[in-house]
Amino acid sequence: MHHPAKSTQIKTVRIFVSSTFRDMHAERDYLNRFVFPELRSRCQKQSIEFVGVDLRWGVTEEEVEQHGALEFCLNEIKKCNFFISLLGDRYGWIPPPDEIPQEFYQAAHQKVDSTNENATWLDEWYRLDETVEPAVYRLRDHKVPIDITEKLIDFWEKVKLPHASDSITALEIIHGAFESSDPETSTFFYFRNPGIHTHPHYPESLVPIFAEQDPHRKNKLTQLKQLIRNLADGRTIIREYNAEYTGLRIDPTFLHSNLGSNELETLKKGVIQPQDWPALSHEVQKAIETHGIVALSDMDELGKQITEDLWAAIETKLEQSVESSGVSNQKQTYTTTIGCDR
């Protein structure tokens, strides 16, 4: 009796893009405006559906409060078999540990209490969850004040909780590239060459947005990049790209209505050129520093590279799917997920 070949045909392909936030606006906007529409067009020509989902607008406050931003992002990564990371000179936001194994929590608590220090303050922020096996302690509230966040991170790092002081970006990378449950996951890393903030007209107040200031975090970022470079398998692509500071953008709704004629003319250009910055009023400068976006050059080169890398990987998976299933014209769904931002 003839038995048809078992189909391993791809039905859904998801791409997760991980990065920090304000320093990667230019890259991520270019992905949304040019790279993904191009990939969507190519897919449509082959009767493949391409769906882009950007979690910057897709994560509700209720979901974050219920699950935490990190858990939500990691759950999305589990659904994806393409992982893309954009890395600059920022390590990213470090959240307080969301989940602590019960035995570790209680042992750390007892160890601190035995030194005549008081660790009962931890119980104000964590509750025991016995609905899972093994039981864990979870944050009671994901809206943790900054001072408490730093205190929690410092405590758990001192008692050597794994990943206690890792940023969400680092945890996404560890989960997506090093701990993926899918052996077919393809990973892509794009390292932006440093120096954006060294432009002579780059606003000094915006330097922390593009360059990590804390020595400990700088070191952790260096270690993370080296860990990535040590990946030596055929599923990983690691590239570097150039970008230069070309000015600033801002949504006019963040500016007051009494702008001078020179300021209005400057804003009409779309990008506030570096040489125009000194002539802006202090009030306008503060608004841009708070709500503005840094504009970068060479995004078209980066976009072209990412498009080529992704399409080559998609075509490879399609070929593998056809070879395994014997189906040559089956409509597929491609879902692109742009990672949680901070």
Sequence and secondary structure as in RCSB ss.txt:
>XXXX:A:sequence
MHHPAKSTQIKTVRIFVSSTFRDMHAERDYLNRFVFPELRSRCQKQSIEFVGVDLRWGVTEEEVEQHGALEFCLN
EIKKCNFFISLLGDRYGWIPPPDEIPQEFYQAAHQKVDSTNENATWLDEWYRLDETVEPAVYRLRDHKVPIDITE
KLIDFWEKVKLPHASDSITALEIIHGAFESSDPETSTFFYFRNPGIHTHPHYPESLVPIFAEQDPHRKNKLTQLK
QLIRNLADGRTIIREYNAEYTGLRIDPTFLHSNLGSNELETLKKGVIQPQDWPALSHEVQKAIETHGIVALSDMD
ELGKQITEDLWAAIETKLEQSVESSGVSNQKQTYTTTIGCDR
>XXXX:A:secstr
           EEEEEEE  SGGGHHHHHHIIIIIHHHHHHHHHHTTEEEEEEEHHHH  HHHHHHH HHHHHHH
HHHT SEEEEEE B         EEEHHHHHHHHHHHHTTT   GGGGGTEEEE SSSS EEEES S   HHHHH
HHHHHHHHTT TTTT  HHHHHHIIIIIS S TT EEEEEEE S GGGSTTS GGGHHHHB   HHHHHHHHHHH
HHHHT  STTEEEEEE   EEEEE  GGGS S   HHHHHHHHTSSB GGGGGGS HHHHHHHHHH EEEES HH
HHHHHHHHHHHHHHHHHHHHHHHHH  SS  EEEEEEE    
